[in-house]
Amino acid sequence: MSRLNNFCSNRDGNVAAIFGLMALPIFWAIGAAIDTGAVYSAHRPLQNLVDSAAIAGASKLGVKDDQRVATAEAFIKSNSAQLPYF
């Protein structure tokens, strides 16, 4: 019983044990932050393209909805090469 008490009361090396236990959640959080940043940086240009396509389709006055949708789709196809991630 003396060895067990000695083992439980020994405080040497606690930093290494705590780091070993916390390394995985810390690395997971860092990876999640990097992925979230990548999503947000990819979202902005895509949102700008979709907004511009909606404006291009809406600017066609006096035409049917199918023609407006076709205009928006053509705008996206012609400008999607400018997107950095796609």
Secondary structure, DSSP 8 states (H G I E B T S, - for coil): -HHHHHHHH--TTHHHHHHHHHHHHHHHHHHHHHHHHHHHHHHHHHHHHHHHHHHHHHT-TTS-HHHHHHHHHHHHHHHGGG-S--
